[in-house]
Amino acid sequence: MPEKLPLIPLWIKIAYTAFMAVMIPVYLKNYGIGNFLYFCDVAAVLTLVGMWLESPLILSAMLVGAFIPQMLWVVDFMAEVSGFQLTNMTSYMFSADNPFFLRFLSFFHFWLVFLLIYFVWCVGYDKRGLPVWMGIAWVLLTVCYVWMPPPSPVRDPVTKQQLRDPNQPANVNYVFGPTGEEKAQTWMEPNAYFALYMVVLMVGIYPPTHLLLWWLMPPAGKPTEE
């Protein structure tokens, strides 16, 4: 029986591993372990695992979860580069208050989704990725809502006294509102917002993404030929 050839080039695996070997300790030092509850950081870490295993299941799950949020990040970043503001999601990338090296590492939000698309194209799309990611997202959202801090101002608007460390994550994965880390949404009761947010993700975001990827990508076990 002929030896199975790797589906993902070794140099890409080494390069991504080297990046993660720098990013993980730097993020832990500057942002703390709570930062790795963000969907994007979970996807980055599990992509490392899925890449070396060449696992269609892991890589497909990460692409289901990352595709729309990271594409939104890409669009918002390009708008900021062009001088427009859409969601302010990427405004921190252009702030001199944030060290350049941290902003450089955070640029993985731009290219990770394209790398995942390439990986899934290489190994094939596994339709079981949808329930796997939905399970991961359900756990992460619950943990973030119950145990992680809600939005709060970094500084008191009157005294200018610092109220919290701006590098420590709050409102992780937007479980308290789409308004960022300093102010929670106020247009509905928090539990109702959280329930609605879960429904939007689990019904309106992830299943349509899955259907798109299932339609566009080669199926697992039948990767495209070089």
N, C-alpha and C positions, 0 to 999 in steps of 0.2 A: 504494500500500500504506500503510495507516494507521501512524502512528508508534507504536511500542510504549510503553505507559505504564509507569512504574516500579511495581514490585510492593510495594516497601517504602517507606513514607513518608520523605521527605527529612529531616524534623525528627528522626526517630529515628536516621538515619544520622549526622547532624551531632552529636547528643547523644552517641552511642556513641563517635564519633571523638574528641570532646572529652575524654571520660572516659579513653580509651586514651592520648591525648596526655599526660595527667597520670600515669596509672598506670605506663606503661612506663618513663619515666626515673626515677620515684621508686623503683620496684622494682629497677631496675638499680643505683641508688645504694645502697640499703639491703640488698639481698639478693644482688646480683651476677647475672651472666648465667646461672649454673647454675639459678636459680629458674625460668627459662623452659623448663626441661625437664619441669616438672610438667605433667601432662595438662591441668589446668584453665587454666594460663597459655597453653599451646599453643592450646587451644580458643578462648580469649579473643582471641588475636592473629589466628588464622585466621578467626574469625568476622568480624573487621573487614574482611578481604579479601573473604570470601564475601558479606558484606552489600553492599558497594559493587558487586561484580560481579553480585549477585543470582544467585549460582551455586547451584543445587540440589545439585550434587555436593559442594561444599565445606561448605555449611551442613548437609547431611544427615550427612556424615561427622563433623562436630563434635558433632552431636546424639547420634549413636550412641555416641560416646566419652564425652560429658558426662552423659548422662541419668541413669544409675544412681548414679555417684559424687556428682554434684551434688545429686540428690534426697536421698541419704543425708546430705549436708552440711546441707541444709535441715531435715531431720527432726532431726538432732542439734542444730542451732542452736535450733530451737523447743523441744526438750527442755530445753536449758540455760536458755532464757528462762523456762521453766516451773518451774525448780528441780530438774530431773532430770539425771542423767548417763548417757549411753548409750555413746558411744565415746571421749569426750574430744577428738574431732576438731576441735571448734569452741571448746574451752575458752580458746584464746588470744584469742578475740574479747572475752572478759570479763576479761582480765588487765590491770591498770593498769600492768604492766611494759612493755606494748606501747603505743607512742604512739597516740593516738586517730585521727590522720589515717591511719596505716597500717591500722588496723582498719577505718576507714571505706572505704578503697579495697578491702580484702579482702572487703568485703560483696558484691562482685560474684559471689562463689561462690553467694550466695543467689539473685540475680535472673538470672544469665546463662542458666541452663537454661530459664527461662520465656521469655526473649527469643529463645532459639534455637527453642523450640517455635513461637513466633509467626512467626519468619522462615521456618521450613520450611513452616508452614501457608500462608504467602504465596506462596512460590516452588514448593512441591511437594516431595515426598520422592523422592530419587533412590536407588534400591536399590544403586547402585554405591558409595554412601557406606560400606557395611560393609567391603568389601575395602580401600578407601582408608584408613579409620581403623585397621583391623587392621595395615596396613603401617606407618603412622605409629607406632602403639603398639609394634609389634615393635622398631622402630629405637630409640625413646625408652627402652624398658625395657632393651635391651641396652647402650646408652650409659650409663644410670644404674647398672647393675649392674657394668659393667667399669671405668668411669672416675670415677664420683661417689663421695664418701666414704660409708662405712657409718655406722650409728648410733654415737654416742659421747656420754658425759656432757658437759654444758656445764661443770660444776664438779666438782672432786675432792671426794668425799663427806667426806673427812677434813680436808684442808687448806683446802677451800673455794676453792682456786685455780682460776681460769677456765682451762678446757682448750681450748675452741674458741669461736668467735664464734657466739652463739646465733642470729644472723640469717642465717648462711650455711647453705644447705640440706644436709641429710644424709638418707640413706635416701629419696631422691627417688622418688616413686611407689611406695613401700613394697616395693622390690625386695629388701630384707633382712629384711622382716617387717612385720606390721601393728601393731607396737608403738611406732611413732613414731620420733623422731630420736635418742633417747638409749640405746636398748637393742635389739639385734637379737634375732630369735626364736631359741630354742635347742632347739625340739622336733624339728627335723630338720636334716640337713646342708644348708648354704647353697645349694649347686647344686641339690639336690633340691627345696628350697623354691622357688627361682626357676623351675625347670622346671614345678612344679605350679602356681605362680602364673600363669605364662604360659598354661597349659592352661585354668585356671579362667576367665581373661579371654577367651581366644580361642574357647572352646567354651561356657562357662556364662554369660557376661555379654553379650558383644557380639552374637552371633547372636540370642538371644532378644529383645534390645532392638531389633534390626533388624526382626524379625518383628512386634513390637508397633507400631513406627512405620510399617511398610509397611501394616499393617492399618488404623491410625487416621488416617494423614495422606493428604491428596490427593496423587496421583502428580505427579511433575514434568511440566511442560507443561500441566497442568490445575489451576492454582491456584483456590482458592475465590473466588467473586465477592464484592465488597464489599456 
